Amino acid sequence: MKKLSKCIGIVVCLLLSVNSLEAQKLKSFGADTGKKKVMGKEVRVPYTDVVSYYGFIKPGSEPDEVKDNKKYYYLYVWIPVAAPELGVRMVSPAPSNAKTKDGDVVAEEYTENKSDTKSYFDTWISLEKAEGITSIDQAVSDGGSATWNKIKHNDDSSEMPKQPSGKKYNSLMRVKSEVSNPLKSITMGLYRIGFTTYKKGEVEGSFMAQVGSPVKLPGVKISNKLENLKGE
Ligand SMILES: [Ca+2]
């Protein structure tokens, strides 16, 4: 009987450890469009198109902007066609088991610092749209002086995996296109994901950002530099 209970104990421990591993995994990125309730649970269809950006911020890096004593960094996103919805999410540190696919961007700093698997930050993200930019050439030439309109922001999302601290401090948001409002409609144009850490601490370590859409985005681009939007 003692042996049996020991056996059961080991099995339970194994199951628990598998469970906690699962908890660190990033789930597929599901859309609001077509969301259903099945047996009281929300069921989302994964976005048709998901582009990932793998980046790394070195401690003390020069931010793109300082606002309200917070250091902001930007990822520029060229959206080539109108979409009914966009999803944006960010996880830090970047998932160690992540596989890149065609169209994903792996920043040099990410590759250079791959051995640093410890650093991470409590993510905070925003999505902004540039006014009056209608081509990728114009995005590169005029994006630096564009007027940006904020669409939405998110600090912590319960849908995202826990950070190494055990806290659910990663970020996720979905934006529905407001067709009647040019400032908030998801049309072809230049967007930027602003990120910082909203509570205490510095932005440092690896991260992965994803942009998801329920329609194909042929030629979507992401870069931390406007001038590289066409090249990456
Ligand atoms: Ca957060």
Boltz pocket constraint, residues with backbone or C-beta under 6 A from the ligand:
constraints:
  - pocket:
      binder: B
      contacts: [[A, 122], [A, 123], [A, 124], [A, 154], [A, 155], [A, 156], [A, 168], [A, 169], [A, 170], [A, 171]]
      max_distance: 6.0
